[in-house]
Structure formats: structure tokens, C-alpha cells
Amino acid sequence: MSGFPIRDFLAGRGPDGSGRRIAQVIAFEDGRIEAVHDFIQWCFPLPEASRAVPGAPVLAPGEADAIRADPEALAGLSAMLARMRRFYAGTDLWLGAHDHNHLRITRILTAVRALLGEAEAQDFFAFVTARNAGAGAPINRQSLAFWAAALAPRH
């Protein structure tokens, strides 16, 4: 292990806090993605603590740089992003005024922008907002504003 457990998890070299490998999480069925709440922080890490899952991992100083420099970690992150895209394409449960997936989407956008880049984050944003529009725009304005803010430049 490298001292960067999130990077090791994303690269397939280490487990998450529940002992799962990234390949196992990517293989979750949609129902499990919906029901399990302690994987998203490992797959889409942030430098601040989760308010939804106490004890969830936080990016250590230097870990974001280590992830960006590790092709295997970037591949794991990209594969998980593709899995979440399939989840949001294949289920409509999150297309309501309020849903825990709205917080997940904010996290995904924030992490993807920081670790994979602006283009990947913009692409995912375009996808989820198009799904919302196609469903008659049921998602509340506050969630949509959080999503847009996740893409805003930080100074």
C-alpha cells in the first residue's frame, strides 16, 4: 500500500473501507447501487468529509495529484463514471424533486472535474440534465444549481 488508500482502491490495488475492490463495485447491480451508501465516497473522492456518511474517506494532501498521475487509478475512476452513467440512464428513481442521488451527482461532478477534467465533468452534466429535461424537469432548482456550481471554476 502507498499511503494513498483511495488512489489504491481506484487503481484496483486495494480495498475500500468495506473490503471491496473497485471491480466489485463496478459490477454492482442497479438495486445495489441504489441501496448501498458507503461506496460513492471511495469512487468519487473529495478533499472534504461527507456529511451523509460519517467516517467516509477524504482525499489526503497530495492524493488527488497521485490519482491524476496514475493511469490505473484514472482508468478505475473512468470505469466507475461509466457505470454510474449506465445506472442513471437505466433507472428513473432519481428523477424526482428530491432524491439522495442528487447529492451523489454533485459529488460525481465535483470529483470528476478535479480528477478527470473539465470535459468529462461537462459531459456527465449534459447527460444528467438531458435526462432531467426528458423526464419533464422534475429535479428541484437547488439540486440543479449545486450541479452547475460543481462545474464552476474555483479560485
C-alpha positions in Angstrom: 0.0 0.0 0.0 1.1 3.5 -0.8 -0.3 5.7 1.9 -3.0 6.8 -0.5 -5.8 4.3 0.1 -8.3 6.0 -2.3 -5.8 6.0 -5.1 -5.0 2.4 -4.4 -8.7 1.5 -4.5 -9.3 3.3 -7.8 -6.3 1.6 -9.3 -7.5 -1.8 -8.2 -4.6 -2.3 -5.8 -6.5 -2.0 -2.5 -10.0 -2.4 -0.9 -12.4 0.3 0.2 -13.4 0.6 3.8 -15.8 -2.4 3.5 -13.2 -4.7 1.9 -14.5 -4.4 -1.7 -12.3 -3.9 -4.8 -13.3 -1.4 -7.4 -14.2 -4.2 -9.9 -16.7 -5.5 -7.4 -18.3 -2.1 -7.0 -18.4 -1.5 -10.8 -20.2 -4.9 -11.0 -23.0 -3.8 -8.6 -26.5 -4.3 -10.0 -28.6 -1.2 -10.1 -30.5 -2.1 -7.0 -27.3 -2.4 -5.0 -26.1 0.9 -6.3 -29.3 2.5 -5.1 -29.3 0.8 -1.7 -25.6 0.9 -0.7 -24.4 4.2 0.6 -20.8 3.8 1.5 -19.1 3.3 -1.9 -19.6 6.6 -3.6 -17.1 8.4 -1.4 -14.4 5.9 -2.4 -15.3 6.1 -6.1 -15.6 9.8 -6.4 -13.4 11.2 -3.6 -13.4 14.8 -2.3 -11.0 16.7 0.0 -13.8 17.4 2.5 -15.7 15.0 4.7 -19.0 13.5 3.7 -22.0 14.8 5.8 -24.0 11.8 4.6 -21.6 9.0 5.6 -19.6 9.7 8.7 -16.1 8.1 8.6 -16.1 8.0 4.8 -12.6 8.6 3.3 -11.3 12.1 2.4 -8.6 12.8 -0.1 -5.3 13.1 1.8 -2.9 16.0 0.8 -1.2 15.0 -2.4 -3.7 12.2 -3.1 -5.5 14.0 -5.9 -2.2 14.6 -7.7 -1.3 10.9 -7.2 -4.6 9.9 -8.7 -4.1 12.2 -11.7 -0.6 10.8 -12.2 -1.7 7.1 -12.0 -3.2 5.7 -15.3 -4.7 2.7 -13.4 -6.5 5.0 -10.9 -7.8 7.2 -13.7 -9.0 4.1 -15.6 -10.8 2.9 -12.5 -12.4 6.3 -12.0 -13.4 6.4 -15.6 -14.9 2.9 -15.4 -16.9 3.9 -12.3 -18.2 7.1 -14.1 -19.4 4.9 -17.0 -21.1 2.6 -14.5 -22.9 5.5 -12.8 -23.9 6.8 -16.2 -25.5 3.4 -17.1 -27.3 3.5 -13.7 -28.7 7.0 -14.3 -29.7 6.0 -17.9 -31.4 2.8 -16.8 -33.4 3.9 -13.8 -35.9 6.8 -13.3 -36.0 6.6 -9.5 -33.7 9.6 -9.1 -35.8 11.7 -11.4 -37.9 13.4 -8.8 -38.0 16.6 -6.8 -35.8 15.2 -4.0 -33.6 12.2 -4.0 -30.3 11.1 -2.4 -28.9 10.6 -5.9 -28.9 14.4 -6.4 -26.2 14.6 -3.8 -24.3 11.8 -5.4 -24.4 13.6 -8.8 -23.0 16.7 -7.1 -20.2 14.6 -5.7 -19.5 12.9 -9.0 -19.4 16.2 -10.9 -17.0 17.7 -8.3 -14.7 14.7 -8.2 -14.7 14.1 -12.0 -13.9 17.8 -12.7 -11.0 17.7 -10.2 -9.5 14.3 -11.2 -10.5 13.6 -14.8 -11.0 17.0 -16.1 -13.5 19.7 -17.3 -14.6 17.9 -20.4 -15.6 14.7 -18.6 -17.5 16.6 -16.0 -19.3 18.7 -18.6 -20.2 15.6 -20.5 -21.7 14.0 -17.4 -23.5 17.2 -16.5 -25.0 17.4 -20.0 -26.1 13.7 -19.7 -27.9 14.1 -16.3 -29.5 17.4 -17.2 -30.8 16.0 -20.5 -32.3 13.0 -18.6 -34.0 15.5 -16.3 -35.3 17.5 -19.2 -36.5 14.4 -20.9 -38.4 13.4 -17.8 -40.3 16.8 -17.7 -37.7 18.5 -15.5 -38.8 17.1 -12.1 -35.5 17.8 -10.3 -35.6 20.8 -7.9 -33.8 24.0 -8.8 -31.4 23.8 -5.8 -30.0 20.4 -6.9 -29.6 21.8 -10.4 -27.8 24.8 -9.0 -25.4 22.6 -7.0 -24.6 20.6 -10.1 -23.8 23.8 -12.0 -21.7 25.1 -9.1 -19.7 21.9 -9.1 -18.5 22.9 -12.6 -17.7 26.5 -11.8 -14.0 27.5 -11.7 -12.5 27.6 -8.2 -10.1 30.3 -7.1 
